[in-house]
């Protein structure tokens, strides 16, 4: 009876420990190893995690454009010259994933409960898009533990270009079911398919909104996958820059129903005659809050000069349910040195923005850097907290940054 009580106490304590520590404790004895590698233990440990507190288990998973390598940015504490503490990230570390090949491109599509949804393109595939969709659910903490999703012929999504496909990845906690969503956002042939780990099959998604352009991959928060969308207007369809009504659309993972959220996004009006604005992007902070960022290129010379200043605006809604007006929290400018190329991740709670910087070395690569910002200060120039050491990867263009928290969830046990 005493041993049973001790085991219950030990089991309860272990479920509250960080994943990084548990990987060491699995070697203590066979009983602990059986506990830690069980599916039930992984579920309990997830429930005991405090999502509002950043730990050593948190990291940013980072992909690159047209390359087969994936990286992680480990979570560390950083103290500035004034003694202020920031919870930021360390230099990039390449992740050795098991389905890697020098003849493929790898893209991170989403993250959920420590699992990454990764898409693989075959470089030798001449088609655009490729004939088959190769998707993997992978736990980077368990390295060789991954699930290969059944091949799905792209033709089932109808005619489209690769950039018109939106992905989503989420978890139904009531049934412990992980779901992958794929939407073809092309207006004339819109279609959607969903894969669930419980049924182990793909099927069509009913009632995909036909009049909506989905933009970018979805972000899983509050039990639903969220995208930015724009209502299509046939009269304005040929004018790419013509404003259409923006809003947020989400897919409830449990009920598999679509819902819309009013989205009052007030983009700045520019004074420059040659100003160009890119489509807003949706992102999620390390503590699960959604934000929006968009880029504007302002011409700053002769029309034939092709010299542009880049302004990256970051907006956030502080209300929990994402309704209402989204206000600007910071603006990054390329007028500083080095020049900001793209916002990769915003850690608003820590006043930190992860960005890629134009390397300027002629190699086509980027640097990674953290910018800090003070709320209410509109423009950030030369506010680099730290430029990360990316010299070994000078030829890479950074992309697909998602937050991930290490977990013991086994993709193999989902099959």
RAHU-V177681 format. One record per residue. RES is the residue in one letter. SS is DSSP state (helix for helix, strand for strand, loop for the rest). PSI is psi in degrees with one decimal (999 if undefined). OMEGA is omega in radians with two decimals (NA if undefined). Layout:
res ss psi omega
RES SS PSI OMEGA
RES SS PSI OMEGA
//
This chain:
res ss psi omega
X loop -40.3 3.14
X helix -42.4 3.12
X helix -38.9 3.13
X helix -43.6 3.11
X helix -43.8 3.12
X helix -42.3 -3.13
X helix -40.3 3.12
X helix -42.1 3.14
X helix -47.5 3.13
X helix -43.4 -3.14
X helix -44.9 -3.12
X helix -41.2 3.14
X helix -43.5 -3.09
X helix -36.6 -3.12
X loop -13.2 -3.13
X loop -1.4 -3.10
X loop 155.5 3.07
X loop 152.4 -3.10
X helix -37.9 -3.11
X helix -37.9 3.11
X helix -38.8 -3.09
X helix -31.0 3.13
X helix -26.5 3.08
X helix -38.1 -3.08
X helix -17.9 3.14
X loop -14.4 3.14
X loop -1.3 -3.06
X loop -52.0 3.08
X loop 174.2 -3.07
X helix -36.5 -3.12
X helix -48.1 3.13
X helix -39.2 3.12
X helix -42.2 3.13
X helix -40.4 3.10
X helix -55.7 -2.97
X helix -28.3 -3.12
X loop 2.6 -3.13
X loop 152.9 -3.14
X helix -37.6 -3.13
X helix -40.1 3.12
X helix -43.0 3.14
X helix -39.9 3.13
X helix -43.7 -3.14
X helix -39.8 3.14
X helix -37.8 3.08
X helix -42.1 -3.13
X helix -30.9 -3.10
X loop -4.3 3.14
X loop 137.7 3.06
X loop 105.2 -3.04
X loop -18.2 -3.11
X loop -7.6 -3.13
X loop 127.7 3.10
X loop 136.6 -3.09
X loop -178.2 3.09
X loop -12.3 3.11
X loop -11.6 -3.10
X strand 139.4 3.04
X strand 166.6 3.05
X strand 123.8 3.02
X strand 132.8 -2.96
X strand 129.4 3.08
X strand -179.7 3.11
X strand 155.4 3.13
X loop 128.7 3.04
X loop 55.6 3.12
X loop 161.3 -3.09
X loop 1.9 -3.05
X loop 143.4 3.05
X strand 148.6 -3.05
X strand 160.6 2.99
X strand 146.4 3.01
X strand 102.4 -3.08
X strand 151.9 -3.13
X strand 128.8 3.11
X strand 164.7 3.01
X strand 135.7 -3.11
X strand 135.3 -3.13
X strand 127.0 -3.11
X loop -177.1 -3.07
X loop -21.5 3.12
X loop 2.0 -3.14
X loop 3.5 3.12
X loop 138.8 -3.09
X strand 132.5 3.06
X strand 142.0 3.07
X strand 97.9 -3.05
X strand -157.1 -2.99
X strand 156.8 -3.10
X strand -177.4 -3.14
X strand 151.3 -3.08
X strand 140.4 3.09
X strand 127.9 -3.13
X strand 134.9 3.11
X strand 131.0 -3.12
X loop 92.4 -3.09
X loop 149.0 -2.92
X loop -22.9 -3.11
X loop 25.1 -3.12
X loop 144.5 3.08
X loop 140.6 3.10
X loop -9.0 -3.09
X loop 21.2 -3.14
X strand 160.8 2.94
X strand 140.6 3.14
X strand 134.0 3.14
X strand 132.0 3.07
X strand 121.5 -3.05
X strand -21.1 -3.11
X strand 169.9 -3.13
X strand 141.6 3.13
X strand 123.2 3.08
X loop 40.9 3.10
X loop -0.1 3.13
X strand 144.7 3.08
X strand 138.2 2.98
X strand 117.7 -3.04
X strand 134.3 3.08
X strand 139.1 -3.14
X strand 128.3 3.01
X strand 138.4 3.03
X strand 122.4 -3.12
X loop -32.1 -3.07
X loop -4.5 3.13
X loop 114.7 -3.05
X loop -17.0 -3.07
X loop 153.2 3.00
X loop 101.4 0.14
X loop 167.3 3.07
X loop 161.3 -3.03
X loop -40.7 -3.06
X strand 145.0 3.10
X strand 118.4 -3.13
X strand 110.7 -3.10
X strand 144.9 3.13
X strand 140.0 2.93
X strand 119.9 -2.97
X strand 138.8 3.02
X loop 105.5 -3.09
X loop -18.2 3.11
X loop -27.6 -3.11
X loop 5.0 3.01
X loop -73.7 -3.05
X loop 7.3 -3.09
X loop 107.8 -3.14
X strand 162.7 3.11
X strand 125.5 3.07
X strand 119.3 3.12
X loop 146.4 -3.14
X loop 138.3 3.13
X loop 139.7 3.13
X strand 125.8 -3.14
X strand 126.0 -3.11
X helix -28.0 -3.07
X helix -23.0 -3.13
X helix -15.8 3.11
X helix -3.2 -3.11
X loop -177.7 -3.12
X loop 132.8 -3.12
X loop 169.9 2.97
X loop 154.1 -3.02
X helix -32.6 -3.11
X helix -5.3 -3.12
X helix 7.3 3.14
X strand 130.8 3.11
X strand 135.1 -3.12
X strand 156.1 3.03
X strand 151.9 -3.09
X strand 123.5 -3.10
X strand 179.0 -3.03
X strand 129.8 3.03
X strand 104.9 -3.04
X loop -22.5 -3.12
X loop -29.8 -3.14
X loop 1.4 -3.08
X loop 46.9 -3.08
X strand 125.2 3.08
X strand 137.0 -3.04
X strand 139.7 3.08
X strand 127.3 -3.11
X strand 136.7 3.06
X strand 126.8 -3.13
X strand 129.4 2.96
X strand 114.5 -3.03
X loop 5.2 3.13
X loop 131.2 -2.96
X helix -36.9 -3.01
X helix -22.6 -3.07
X helix 37.1 -3.05
X loop 133.7 3.13
X strand 161.2 3.12
X strand 146.7 3.08
X strand 156.1 -3.12
X strand 140.2 3.05
X strand 135.3 3.07
X strand 140.9 -3.11
X loop -20.5 3.11
X loop -41.3 -3.13
X loop -20.9 3.13
X loop 28.6 -3.13
X strand 160.5 2.98
X strand 147.3 3.01
X strand 162.7 3.14
X strand 145.8 3.07
X loop 123.4 3.12
X loop 151.3 2.98
X loop 44.4 3.00
X loop 126.7 -3.13
X loop 120.2 -3.00
X loop -20.2 -3.03
X loop 23.5 -3.05
X strand 134.3 2.94
X strand 116.8 3.04
X strand 141.4 -3.12
X strand 117.2 3.09
X strand 176.7 3.10
X strand 154.5 -3.06
X strand 163.5 3.11
X strand 127.7 -3.06
X strand 117.0 3.11
X strand 142.1 3.13
X loop 37.8 3.05
X loop 10.8 -3.11
X strand 154.6 3.06
X strand 126.2 -3.05
X strand 139.0 3.02
X strand 159.3 2.86
X strand 144.9 3.12
X strand 162.1 3.04
X strand 135.7 3.09
X strand 130.1 -3.12
X loop 141.1 3.07
X loop 110.2 -3.04
X helix -32.2 -3.12
X helix -26.1 -3.10
X helix 4.9 -2.97
X loop -34.3 -3.08
X loop -16.7 3.12
X loop 100.8 -3.01
X loop -35.4 -3.04
X loop -2.6 3.13
X loop 134.2 -3.06
X loop 133.7 3.00
X loop 161.2 -3.05
X loop 120.6 3.10
X strand 149.5 3.04
X strand 173.9 3.08
X strand 136.9 3.10
X strand 140.3 3.11
X strand 154.9 -3.11
X strand 114.1 3.13
X strand 118.4 -3.04
X loop -34.9 -3.11
X loop -53.9 -3.06
X loop -15.5 -3.08
X loop 43.2 3.09
X loop 149.7 3.11
X strand 141.4 3.05
X strand 154.3 3.12
X strand 149.6 3.08
X strand 126.4 3.06
X strand 139.1 -2.98
X loop 95.4 -3.12
X strand 84.6 3.13
X loop 108.2 -3.08
X loop 91.8 3.14
X loop 144.9 -3.11
X loop 143.0 3.01
X loop 130.9 -3.11
X loop 155.8 3.12
X loop -16.3 -3.04
X loop 134.3 -3.10
X loop -29.3 -3.03
X loop 26.5 -3.11
X loop 139.1 -3.13
X strand 134.0 -3.07
X strand 132.3 3.11
X loop 159.2 -3.12
X loop 136.1 3.11
X loop 148.7 3.12
X strand 140.9 3.09
X strand 138.8 3.10
X strand 174.0 3.14
X strand 133.1 -3.13
X loop 173.4 -3.12
X loop -18.2 3.12
X loop 17.4 2.98
X loop 21.5 3.06
X loop 144.1 -3.13
X strand 146.7 3.05
X strand 166.5 3.12
X strand 138.1 3.00
X strand 148.5 3.11
X strand 156.0 -3.04
X strand 138.6 3.06
X strand 135.2 3.08
X strand 114.8 -3.13
X strand 125.5 3.13
X strand 134.1 -3.06
X loop 38.5 3.12
X loop -159.9 3.09
X loop 148.2 -3.08
X loop -24.9 3.13
X loop -1.9 -3.07
X loop -33.6 -3.13
X loop 33.9 3.09
X loop 118.6 -3.04
X strand 145.2 2.92
X strand 138.7 3.14
X strand 130.2 3.07
X strand 121.4 3.12
X strand 116.4 -3.11
X strand 134.6 3.12
X strand 125.3 -3.11
X strand 151.1 -3.12
X strand 143.4 3.03
X loop 120.6 -3.07
X loop -9.1 3.12
X loop 142.7 -2.99
X loop -36.8 -3.04
X loop 9.5 3.01
X loop 15.0 3.07
X loop 163.7 2.99
X loop -162.1 -3.01
X strand 137.8 3.10
X loop 122.9 -3.08
X strand 154.9 -3.10
X strand 130.9 3.11
X strand -24.5 3.08
X strand 163.3 3.08
X strand 127.0 3.11
X strand 141.3 -3.10
X strand 144.6 3.10
X loop 2.8 -3.14
X loop -18.8 3.09
X loop -177.3 3.11
X loop 118.1 0.13
X loop 170.7 -3.05
X loop 136.2 3.09
X strand 128.0 3.09
X strand -44.2 -3.03
X strand 142.3 2.97
X strand 125.4 3.14
X strand -37.9 -3.09
X strand 140.3 3.09
X strand 126.0 3.05
X strand 74.4 -2.95
X helix -36.7 -3.08
X helix -24.1 -3.13
X helix 7.4 -3.08
X loop 38.9 -3.09
X strand 137.3 3.05
X strand 129.2 3.05
X strand 124.2 -3.09
X strand 159.3 2.93
X strand 142.7 -3.10
X strand 143.4 3.06
X strand 118.5 -3.07
X loop -34.9 3.11
X loop 5.6 -3.10
X loop 1.4 3.11
X loop 0.1 -3.12
X loop -3.8 3.12
X loop 4.0 -3.10
X loop -179.5 -3.13
X strand 158.1 2.90
X strand 162.8 3.00
X strand 141.3 3.14
X strand 157.9 2.99
X strand 133.4 2.98
X strand 140.0 2.99
X strand 155.2 3.13
X loop 154.2 3.07
X loop 127.1 -3.10
X loop 132.9 -3.12
X loop -18.2 3.06
X loop 115.3 -2.91
X loop -45.9 -2.97
X strand 133.3 3.12
X strand 118.5 3.00
X loop 138.8 3.11
X loop 39.9 -3.14
X loop 33.1 -3.09
X strand 124.8 3.03
X strand -50.1 -3.09
X strand 133.5 3.01
X strand 122.3 -3.07
X loop 157.3 -3.13
X loop 96.7 3.12
X loop 18.4 -3.10
X helix -37.5 3.11
X helix -14.7 -3.06
X helix 41.7 -3.01
X loop -21.1 -3.09
X loop 3.7 -3.01
X loop 146.3 2.98
X loop 116.0 -3.04
X strand 146.4 -3.01
X strand 166.7 2.96
X strand 51.9 3.12
X strand 121.8 3.09
X strand 147.9 3.07
X strand 141.4 3.13
X strand 142.2 3.04
X strand 125.4 -3.11
X loop 139.4 3.09
X loop 171.8 3.12
X loop 8.1 -3.13
X loop 127.6 -3.11
X loop 115.2 3.07
X helix -33.6 3.13
X helix -36.4 -3.13
X helix -12.1 3.09
X helix -21.1 -3.05
X loop 999 NA
//
